[in-house]
Each structure stands twice: as C-alpha cells, then as structure tokens.
Amino acid sequence: MNFADPIDEAAEREQQLIEVALANRPAATMVYTGECHWCNEPIDKGHFCSDECRSDHERMVWAEKQRRLQ
Ligand SMILES: [Zn+2]
C-alpha cells in the first residue's frame, strides 16, 4: 500500500493557502491608541510622537515583511 493520505494532503494544501494569504494581506491599519506605536509616549493624535518613531516603525514593519516572505 503506497497511496497518500487524502486528509493530510488537504491539510497541507490549506496551510499553503493560508501562508499565501498572510504574505499578500495588506498592511494592518493602525488605530489611534493615545500612545506612540513605537515608544508608547502619550500623544494627542496620530500614531507616532515624532517622525523618528514613524520611520523606525516603518523600518521594523518592512523588516518583518521581508522575513515573512523568505
Ligand atoms: Zn514615539
């Protein structure tokens, strides 16, 4: 007997679809939390307390994306 288990095969295919969906999903939308998303400094509006935090955060998001694609 040497045939693939159809249940295992389906599970594997589903896992692949999930991985593709995760890799292609749009960047998460940011919600206003009252704190800088990078350093947690309290802020009145927006998502970051400074341009520096914004670019640091963008770099981190970019790096994470690269890691996910490998
Ligand atoms: Zn900050």
PDB file of the backbone (N, CA, C, O) and the ligand in Angstrom, with CONECT records:
HET     ZN  A 101       1
ATOM      1  N   MET A   1       0.861  -1.198   0.000  1.00  0.00           N
ATOM      2  CA  MET A   1       0.000   0.000   0.000  1.00  0.00           C
ATOM      3  C   MET A   1       0.893   1.242   0.000  1.00  0.00           C
ATOM      4  O   MET A   1       1.770   1.391   0.852  1.00  0.00           O
ATOM      5  N   ASN A   2       0.662   2.110  -0.947  1.00  0.00           N
ATOM      6  CA  ASN A   2       1.527   3.271  -1.058  1.00  0.00           C
ATOM      7  C   ASN A   2       0.781   4.458  -1.669  1.00  0.00           C
ATOM      8  O   ASN A   2       1.220   5.044  -2.659  1.00  0.00           O
ATOM      9  N   PHE A   3      -0.352   4.798  -1.058  1.00  0.00           N
ATOM     10  CA  PHE A   3      -1.033   5.999  -1.551  1.00  0.00           C
ATOM     11  C   PHE A   3      -1.092   7.068  -0.466  1.00  0.00           C
ATOM     12  O   PHE A   3      -1.181   6.762   0.723  1.00  0.00           O
ATOM     13  N   ALA A   4      -1.042   8.318  -0.894  1.00  0.00           N
ATOM     14  CA  ALA A   4      -1.021   9.437   0.051  1.00  0.00           C
ATOM     15  C   ALA A   4      -2.337   9.519   0.802  1.00  0.00           C
ATOM     16  O   ALA A   4      -3.404   9.242   0.253  1.00  0.00           O
ATOM     17  N   ASP A   5      -2.247   9.891   2.020  1.00  0.00           N
ATOM     18  CA  ASP A   5      -3.442  10.099   2.838  1.00  0.00           C
ATOM     19  C   ASP A   5      -4.153  11.370   2.350  1.00  0.00           C
ATOM     20  O   ASP A   5      -3.585  12.458   2.442  1.00  0.00           O
ATOM     21  N   PRO A   6      -5.352  11.254   1.846  1.00  0.00           N
ATOM     22  CA  PRO A   6      -6.029  12.446   1.282  1.00  0.00           C
ATOM     23  C   PRO A   6      -6.298  13.528   2.328  1.00  0.00           C
ATOM     24  O   PRO A   6      -6.367  14.710   1.993  1.00  0.00           O
ATOM     25  N   ILE A   7      -6.446  13.135   3.567  1.00  0.00           N
ATOM     26  CA  ILE A   7      -6.712  14.140   4.611  1.00  0.00           C
ATOM     27  C   ILE A   7      -5.459  14.970   4.875  1.00  0.00           C
ATOM     28  O   ILE A   7      -5.538  16.192   4.996  1.00  0.00           O
ATOM     29  N   ASP A   8      -4.306  14.310   4.966  1.00  0.00           N
ATOM     30  CA  ASP A   8      -3.055  15.022   5.149  1.00  0.00           C
ATOM     31  C   ASP A   8      -2.786  15.974   3.993  1.00  0.00           C
ATOM     32  O   ASP A   8      -2.330  17.102   4.182  1.00  0.00           O
ATOM     33  N   GLU A   9      -3.079  15.490   2.796  1.00  0.00           N
ATOM     34  CA  GLU A   9      -2.817  16.292   1.611  1.00  0.00           C
ATOM     35  C   GLU A   9      -3.673  17.553   1.614  1.00  0.00           C
ATOM     36  O   GLU A   9      -3.187  18.636   1.284  1.00  0.00           O
ATOM     37  N   ALA A  10      -4.932  17.419   1.980  1.00  0.00           N
ATOM     38  CA  ALA A  10      -5.834  18.572   2.038  1.00  0.00           C
ATOM     39  C   ALA A  10      -5.366  19.572   3.092  1.00  0.00           C
ATOM     40  O   ALA A  10      -5.407  20.783   2.878  1.00  0.00           O
ATOM     41  N   ALA A  11      -4.924  19.049   4.226  1.00  0.00           N
ATOM     42  CA  ALA A  11      -4.453  19.930   5.295  1.00  0.00           C
ATOM     43  C   ALA A  11      -3.221  20.701   4.849  1.00  0.00           C
ATOM     44  O   ALA A  11      -3.058  21.879   5.168  1.00  0.00           O
ATOM     45  N   GLU A  12      -2.364  20.024   4.111  1.00  0.00           N
ATOM     46  CA  GLU A  12      -1.143  20.674   3.633  1.00  0.00           C
ATOM     47  C   GLU A  12      -1.472  21.776   2.635  1.00  0.00           C
ATOM     48  O   GLU A  12      -0.884  22.856   2.663  1.00  0.00           O
ATOM     49  N   ARG A  13      -2.432  21.480   1.744  1.00  0.00           N
ATOM     50  CA  ARG A  13      -2.830  22.472   0.751  1.00  0.00           C
ATOM     51  C   ARG A  13      -3.459  23.683   1.434  1.00  0.00           C
ATOM     52  O   ARG A  13      -3.228  24.821   1.025  1.00  0.00           O
ATOM     53  N   GLU A  14      -4.250  23.440   2.471  1.00  0.00           N
ATOM     54  CA  GLU A  14      -4.894  24.530   3.189  1.00  0.00           C
ATOM     55  C   GLU A  14      -3.841  25.411   3.860  1.00  0.00           C
ATOM     56  O   GLU A  14      -3.947  26.637   3.844  1.00  0.00           O
ATOM     57  N   GLN A  15      -2.828  24.780   4.447  1.00  0.00           N
ATOM     58  CA  GLN A  15      -1.752  25.516   5.098  1.00  0.00           C
ATOM     59  C   GLN A  15      -1.035  26.415   4.094  1.00  0.00           C
ATOM     60  O   GLN A  15      -0.676  27.549   4.413  1.00  0.00           O
ATOM     61  N   GLN A  16      -0.831  25.909   2.892  1.00  0.00           N
ATOM     62  CA  GLN A  16      -0.176  26.706   1.855  1.00  0.00           C
ATOM     63  C   GLN A  16      -1.021  27.916   1.495  1.00  0.00           C
ATOM     64  O   GLN A  16      -0.494  29.016   1.326  1.00  0.00           O
ATOM     65  N   LEU A  17      -2.334  27.720   1.375  1.00  0.00           N
ATOM     66  CA  LEU A  17      -3.234  28.827   1.044  1.00  0.00           C
ATOM     67  C   LEU A  17      -3.196  29.889   2.129  1.00  0.00           C
ATOM     68  O   LEU A  17      -3.218  31.082   1.829  1.00  0.00           O
ATOM     69  N   ILE A  18      -3.141  29.469   3.384  1.00  0.00           N
ATOM     70  CA  ILE A  18      -3.082  30.413   4.499  1.00  0.00           C
ATOM     71  C   ILE A  18      -1.795  31.221   4.425  1.00  0.00           C
ATOM     72  O   ILE A  18      -1.807  32.437   4.620  1.00  0.00           O
ATOM     73  N   GLU A  19      -0.679  30.541   4.142  1.00  0.00           N
ATOM     74  CA  GLU A  19       0.597  31.244   4.067  1.00  0.00           C
ATOM     75  C   GLU A  19       0.606  32.273   2.955  1.00  0.00           C
ATOM     76  O   GLU A  19       1.121  33.378   3.126  1.00  0.00           O
ATOM     77  N   VAL A  20       0.030  31.908   1.801  1.00  0.00           N
ATOM     78  CA  VAL A  20      -0.044  32.850   0.682  1.00  0.00           C
ATOM     79  C   VAL A  20      -0.908  34.042   1.063  1.00  0.00           C
ATOM     80  O   VAL A  20      -0.553  35.185   0.776  1.00  0.00           O
ATOM     81  N   ALA A  21      -2.042  33.780   1.708  1.00  0.00           N
ATOM     82  CA  ALA A  21      -2.949  34.852   2.108  1.00  0.00           C
ATOM     83  C   ALA A  21      -2.267  35.800   3.093  1.00  0.00           C
ATOM     84  O   ALA A  21      -2.435  37.016   3.001  1.00  0.00           O
ATOM     85  N   LEU A  22      -1.502  35.253   4.028  1.00  0.00           N
ATOM     86  CA  LEU A  22      -0.808  36.077   5.011  1.00  0.00           C
ATOM     87  C   LEU A  22       0.256  36.932   4.347  1.00  0.00           C
ATOM     88  O   LEU A  22       0.435  38.098   4.699  1.00  0.00           O
ATOM     89  N   ALA A  23       0.967  36.348   3.381  1.00  0.00           N
ATOM     90  CA  ALA A  23       2.036  37.087   2.713  1.00  0.00           C
ATOM     91  C   ALA A  23       1.478  38.224   1.877  1.00  0.00           C
ATOM     92  O   ALA A  23       2.146  39.239   1.681  1.00  0.00           O
ATOM     93  N   ASN A  24       0.246  38.061   1.378  1.00  0.00           N
ATOM     94  CA  ASN A  24      -0.325  39.061   0.469  1.00  0.00           C
ATOM     95  C   ASN A  24      -1.274  40.038   1.146  1.00  0.00           C
ATOM     96  O   ASN A  24      -1.770  40.967   0.509  1.00  0.00           O
ATOM     97  N   ARG A  25      -1.528  39.833   2.429  1.00  0.00           N
ATOM     98  CA  ARG A  25      -2.521  40.707   3.058  1.00  0.00           C
ATOM     99  C   ARG A  25      -1.984  42.139   3.152  1.00  0.00           C
ATOM    100  O   ARG A  25      -0.781  42.346   3.313  1.00  0.00           O
ATOM    101  N   PRO A  26      -2.871  43.110   3.052  1.00  0.00           N
ATOM    102  CA  PRO A  26      -2.428  44.496   3.147  1.00  0.00           C
ATOM    103  C   PRO A  26      -1.917  44.815   4.545  1.00  0.00           C
ATOM    104  O   PRO A  26      -2.247  44.128   5.511  1.00  0.00           O
ATOM    105  N   ALA A  27      -1.100  45.871   4.640  1.00  0.00           N
ATOM    106  CA  ALA A  27      -0.569  46.269   5.936  1.00  0.00           C
ATOM    107  C   ALA A  27      -1.712  46.542   6.894  1.00  0.00           C
ATOM    108  O   ALA A  27      -2.730  47.116   6.508  1.00  0.00           O
ATOM    109  N   ALA A  28      -1.548  46.137   8.125  1.00  0.00           N
ATOM    110  CA  ALA A  28      -2.585  46.331   9.126  1.00  0.00           C
ATOM    111  C   ALA A  28      -2.876  47.817   9.279  1.00  0.00           C
ATOM    112  O   ALA A  28      -1.964  48.643   9.331  1.00  0.00           O
ATOM    113  N   THR A  29      -4.147  48.137   9.350  1.00  0.00           N
ATOM    114  CA  THR A  29      -4.491  49.534   9.563  1.00  0.00           C
ATOM    115  C   THR A  29      -4.229  49.879  11.025  1.00  0.00           C
ATOM    116  O   THR A  29      -4.502  49.090  11.930  1.00  0.00           O
ATOM    117  N   MET A  30      -3.695  51.073  11.227  1.00  0.00           N
ATOM    118  CA  MET A  30      -3.338  51.448  12.589  1.00  0.00           C
ATOM    119  C   MET A  30      -4.493  52.177  13.261  1.00  0.00           C
ATOM    120  O   MET A  30      -5.171  53.003  12.651  1.00  0.00           O
ATOM    121  N   VAL A  31      -4.695  51.859  14.499  1.00  0.00           N
ATOM    122  CA  VAL A  31      -5.752  52.510  15.266  1.00  0.00           C
ATOM    123  C   VAL A  31      -5.129  53.507  16.238  1.00  0.00           C
ATOM    124  O   VAL A  31      -4.011  53.323  16.718  1.00  0.00           O
ATOM    125  N   TYR A  32      -5.879  54.559  16.512  1.00  0.00           N
ATOM    126  CA  TYR A  32      -5.401  55.548  17.475  1.00  0.00           C
ATOM    127  C   TYR A  32      -5.538  54.982  18.880  1.00  0.00           C
ATOM    128  O   TYR A  32      -6.637  54.645  19.320  1.00  0.00           O
ATOM    129  N   THR A  33      -4.412  54.879  19.580  1.00  0.00           N
ATOM    130  CA  THR A  33      -4.429  54.288  20.921  1.00  0.00           C
ATOM    131  C   THR A  33      -4.128  55.317  21.994  1.00  0.00           C
ATOM    132  O   THR A  33      -4.225  55.026  23.186  1.00  0.00           O
ATOM    133  N   GLY A  34      -3.750  56.563  21.560  1.00  0.00           N
ATOM    134  CA  GLY A  34      -3.352  57.571  22.529  1.00  0.00           C
ATOM    135  C   GLY A  34      -1.877  57.471  22.887  1.00  0.00           C
ATOM    136  O   GLY A  34      -1.360  58.249  23.690  1.00  0.00           O
ATOM    137  N   GLU A  35      -1.211  56.498  22.276  1.00  0.00           N
ATOM    138  CA  GLU A  35       0.221  56.312  22.537  1.00  0.00           C
ATOM    139  C   GLU A  35       0.955  56.142  21.228  1.00  0.00           C
ATOM    140  O   GLU A  35       0.401  55.645  20.247  1.00  0.00           O
ATOM    141  N   CYS A  36       2.212  56.560  21.221  1.00  0.00           N
ATOM    142  CA  CYS A  36       3.070  56.337  20.063  1.00  0.00           C
ATOM    143  C   CYS A  36       3.213  54.826  19.848  1.00  0.00           C
ATOM    144  O   CYS A  36       3.473  54.077  20.790  1.00  0.00           O
ATOM    145  N   HIS A  37       3.041  54.392  18.597  1.00  0.00           N
ATOM    146  CA  HIS A  37       3.128  52.953  18.306  1.00  0.00           C
ATOM    147  C   HIS A  37       4.545  52.418  18.462  1.00  0.00           C
ATOM    148  O   HIS A  37       4.760  51.207  18.520  1.00  0.00           O
ATOM    149  N   TRP A  38       5.506  53.331  18.529  1.00  0.00           N
ATOM    150  CA  TRP A  38       6.888  52.868  18.608  1.00  0.00           C
ATOM    151  C   TRP A  38       7.436  52.911  20.039  1.00  0.00           C
ATOM    152  O   TRP A  38       8.004  51.928  20.516  1.00  0.00           O
ATOM    153  N   CYS A  39       7.265  54.056  20.725  1.00  0.00           N
ATOM    154  CA  CYS A  39       7.888  54.190  22.049  1.00  0.00           C
ATOM    155  C   CYS A  39       6.861  54.322  23.179  1.00  0.00           C
ATOM    156  O   CYS A  39       7.223  54.469  24.346  1.00  0.00           O
ATOM    157  N   ASN A  40       5.562  54.266  22.810  1.00  0.00           N
ATOM    158  CA  ASN A  40       4.478  54.308  23.803  1.00  0.00           C
ATOM    159  C   ASN A  40       4.360  55.638  24.545  1.00  0.00           C
ATOM    160  O   ASN A  40       3.752  55.720  25.613  1.00  0.00           O
ATOM    161  N   GLU A  41       4.944  56.663  23.965  1.00  0.00           N
ATOM    162  CA  GLU A  41       4.799  58.012  24.508  1.00  0.00           C
ATOM    163  C   GLU A  41       3.349  58.467  24.315  1.00  0.00           C
ATOM    164  O   GLU A  41       2.804  58.280  23.227  1.00  0.00           O
ATOM    165  N   PRO A  42       2.704  59.058  25.327  1.00  0.00           N
ATOM    166  CA  PRO A  42       1.325  59.536  25.129  1.00  0.00           C
ATOM    167  C   PRO A  42       1.267  60.631  24.071  1.00  0.00           C
ATOM    168  O   PRO A  42       2.087  61.548  24.078  1.00  0.00           O
ATOM    169  N   ILE A  43       0.297  60.536  23.162  1.00  0.00           N
ATOM    170  CA  ILE A  43       0.144  61.548  22.110  1.00  0.00           C
ATOM    171  C   ILE A  43      -1.320  61.937  21.967  1.00  0.00           C
ATOM    172  O   ILE A  43      -2.218  61.168  22.309  1.00  0.00           O
ATOM    173  N   ASP A  44      -1.550  63.165  21.447  1.00  0.00           N
ATOM    174  CA  ASP A  44      -2.910  63.680  21.292  1.00  0.00           C
ATOM    175  C   ASP A  44      -3.581  63.135  20.045  1.00  0.00           C
ATOM    176  O   ASP A  44      -4.783  62.869  20.047  1.00  0.00           O
ATOM    177  N   LYS A  45      -2.807  62.966  18.980  1.00  0.00           N
ATOM    178  CA  LYS A  45      -3.395  62.477  17.719  1.00  0.00           C
ATOM    179  C   LYS A  45      -2.331  61.753  16.925  1.00  0.00           C
ATOM    180  O   LYS A  45      -1.142  61.807  17.239  1.00  0.00           O
ATOM    181  N   GLY A  46      -2.797  61.060  15.867  1.00  0.00           N
ATOM    182  CA  GLY A  46      -1.865  60.341  15.016  1.00  0.00           C
ATOM    183  C   GLY A  46      -1.409  59.049  15.674  1.00  0.00           C
ATOM    184  O   GLY A  46      -2.024  58.566  16.624  1.00  0.00           O
ATOM    185  N   HIS A  47      -0.305  58.491  15.143  1.00  0.00           N
ATOM    186  CA  HIS A  47       0.152  57.184  15.611  1.00  0.00           C
ATOM    187  C   HIS A  47       1.557  57.217  16.187  1.00  0.00           C
ATOM    188  O   HIS A  47       1.997  56.253  16.813  1.00  0.00           O
ATOM    189  N   PHE A  48       2.272  58.338  15.975  1.00  0.00           N
ATOM    190  CA  PHE A  48       3.653  58.414  16.446  1.00  0.00           C
ATOM    191  C   PHE A  48       3.905  59.774  17.072  1.00  0.00           C
ATOM    192  O   PHE A  48       3.267  60.758  16.698  1.00  0.00           O
ATOM    193  N   CYS A  49       4.824  59.838  18.019  1.00  0.00           N
ATOM    194  CA  CYS A  49       5.127  61.107  18.681  1.00  0.00           C
ATOM    195  C   CYS A  49       6.100  61.936  17.854  1.00  0.00           C
ATOM    196  O   CYS A  49       6.194  63.149  18.047  1.00  0.00           O
ATOM    197  N   SER A  50       6.821  61.307  16.941  1.00  0.00           N
ATOM    198  CA  SER A  50       7.791  62.047  16.138  1.00  0.00           C
ATOM    199  C   SER A  50       8.044  61.334  14.808  1.00  0.00           C
ATOM    200  O   SER A  50       7.703  60.164  14.637  1.00  0.00           O
ATOM    201  N   ASP A  51       8.654  62.074  13.869  1.00  0.00           N
ATOM    202  CA  ASP A  51       8.989  61.471  12.576  1.00  0.00           C
ATOM    203  C   ASP A  51       9.993  60.338  12.758  1.00  0.00           C
ATOM    204  O   ASP A  51      10.001  59.361  12.008  1.00  0.00           O
ATOM    205  N   GLU A  52      10.838  60.495  13.772  1.00  0.00           N
ATOM    206  CA  GLU A  52      11.842  59.460  14.026  1.00  0.00           C
ATOM    207  C   GLU A  52      11.172  58.127  14.381  1.00  0.00           C
ATOM    208  O   GLU A  52      11.546  57.073  13.866  1.00  0.00           O
ATOM    209  N   CYS A  53      10.172  58.197  15.273  1.00  0.00           N
ATOM    210  CA  CYS A  53       9.447  56.981  15.650  1.00  0.00           C
ATOM    211  C   CYS A  53       8.722  56.402  14.447  1.00  0.00           C
ATOM    212  O   CYS A  53       8.669  55.185  14.271  1.00  0.00           O
ATOM    213  N   ARG A  54       8.162  57.281  13.619  1.00  0.00           N
ATOM    214  CA  ARG A  54       7.444  56.800  12.437  1.00  0.00           C
ATOM    215  C   ARG A  54       8.393  56.033  11.526  1.00  0.00           C
ATOM    216  O   ARG A  54       8.055  54.943  11.064  1.00  0.00           O
ATOM    217  N   SER A  55       9.570  56.580  11.261  1.00  0.00           N
ATOM    218  CA  SER A  55      10.470  55.892  10.323  1.00  0.00           C
ATOM    219  C   SER A  55      11.070  54.640  10.953  1.00  0.00           C
ATOM    220  O   SER A  55      11.299  53.650  10.259  1.00  0.00           O
ATOM    221  N   ASP A  56      11.327  54.673  12.255  1.00  0.00           N
ATOM    222  CA  ASP A  56      11.813  53.458  12.925  1.00  0.00           C
ATOM    223  C   ASP A  56      10.769  52.349  12.824  1.00  0.00           C
ATOM    224  O   ASP A  56      11.094  51.191  12.562  1.00  0.00           O
ATOM    225  N   HIS A  57       9.514  52.726  13.038  1.00  0.00           N
ATOM    226  CA  HIS A  57       8.425  51.754  12.976  1.00  0.00           C
ATOM    227  C   HIS A  57       8.277  51.200  11.559  1.00  0.00           C
ATOM    228  O   HIS A  57       8.080  50.001  11.367  1.00  0.00           O
ATOM    229  N   GLU A  58       8.376  52.094  10.567  1.00  0.00           N
ATOM    230  CA  GLU A  58       8.259  51.658   9.170  1.00  0.00           C
ATOM    231  C   GLU A  58       9.359  50.669   8.823  1.00  0.00           C
ATOM    232  O   GLU A  58       9.127  49.678   8.131  1.00  0.00           O
ATOM    233  N   ARG A  59      10.564  50.953   9.316  1.00  0.00           N
ATOM    234  CA  ARG A  59      11.689  50.044   9.058  1.00  0.00           C
ATOM    235  C   ARG A  59      11.422  48.665   9.660  1.00  0.00           C
ATOM    236  O   ARG A  59      11.726  47.638   9.053  1.00  0.00           O
ATOM    237  N   MET A  60      10.850  48.663  10.864  1.00  0.00           N
ATOM    238  CA  MET A  60      10.563  47.397  11.543  1.00  0.00           C
ATOM    239  C   MET A  60       9.500  46.614  10.769  1.00  0.00           C
ATOM    240  O   MET A  60       9.629  45.406  10.571  1.00  0.00           O
ATOM    241  N   VAL A  61       8.441  47.319  10.330  1.00  0.00           N
ATOM    242  CA  VAL A  61       7.381  46.662   9.562  1.00  0.00           C
ATOM    243  C   VAL A  61       7.958  46.083   8.276  1.00  0.00           C
ATOM    244  O   VAL A  61       7.621  44.968   7.878  1.00  0.00           O
ATOM    245  N   TRP A  62       8.834  46.855   7.633  1.00  0.00           N
ATOM    246  CA  TRP A  62       9.448  46.408   6.379  1.00  0.00           C
ATOM    247  C   TRP A  62      10.293  45.163   6.624  1.00  0.00           C
ATOM    248  O   TRP A  62      10.222  44.199   5.863  1.00  0.00           O
ATOM    249  N   ALA A  63      11.094  45.187   7.691  1.00  0.00           N
ATOM    250  CA  ALA A  63      11.969  44.057   8.013  1.00  0.00           C
ATOM    251  C   ALA A  63      11.152  42.805   8.308  1.00  0.00           C
ATOM    252  O   ALA A  63      11.522  41.701   7.909  1.00  0.00           O
ATOM    253  N   GLU A  64      10.049  42.989   9.005  1.00  0.00           N
ATOM    254  CA  GLU A  64       9.188  41.845   9.320  1.00  0.00           C
ATOM    255  C   GLU A  64       8.583  41.251   8.063  1.00  0.00           C
ATOM    256  O   GLU A  64       8.444  40.034   7.935  1.00  0.00           O
ATOM    257  N   LYS A  65       8.225  42.133   7.131  1.00  0.00           N
ATOM    258  CA  LYS A  65       7.644  41.689   5.873  1.00  0.00           C
ATOM    259  C   LYS A  65       8.665  40.862   5.092  1.00  0.00           C
ATOM    260  O   LYS A  65       8.331  39.816   4.537  1.00  0.00           O
ATOM    261  N   GLN A  66       9.913  41.338   5.053  1.00  0.00           N
ATOM    262  CA  GLN A  66      10.965  40.602   4.339  1.00  0.00           C
ATOM    263  C   GLN A  66      11.148  39.217   4.943  1.00  0.00           C
ATOM    264  O   GLN A  66      11.312  38.226   4.231  1.00  0.00           O
ATOM    265  N   ARG A  67      11.115  39.169   6.280  1.00  0.00           N
ATOM    266  CA  ARG A  67      11.325  37.902   6.959  1.00  0.00           C
ATOM    267  C   ARG A  67      10.211  36.912   6.615  1.00  0.00           C
ATOM    268  O   ARG A  67      10.450  35.720   6.421  1.00  0.00           O
ATOM    269  N   ARG A  68       8.969  37.451   6.545  1.00  0.00           N
ATOM    270  CA  ARG A  68       7.816  36.613   6.278  1.00  0.00           C
ATOM    271  C   ARG A  68       7.850  36.037   4.861  1.00  0.00           C
ATOM    272  O   ARG A  68       7.346  34.941   4.616  1.00  0.00           O
ATOM    273  N   LEU A  69       8.449  36.784   3.936  1.00  0.00           N
ATOM    274  CA  LEU A  69       8.453  36.355   2.544  1.00  0.00           C
ATOM    275  C   LEU A  69       9.497  35.280   2.262  1.00  0.00           C
ATOM    276  O   LEU A  69       9.447  34.631   1.218  1.00  0.00           O
ATOM    277  N   GLN A  70      10.432  35.087   3.170  1.00  0.00           N
ATOM    278  CA  GLN A  70      11.512  34.127   2.906  1.00  0.00           C
ATOM    279  C   GLN A  70      11.059  32.699   3.070  1.00  0.00           C
ATOM    280  O   GLN A  70      11.851  31.775   2.883  1.00  0.00           O
TER     281      GLN A  70
HETATM  282 ZN    ZN A 101       7.466  57.720  19.845  1.00  0.00          ZN2+
END
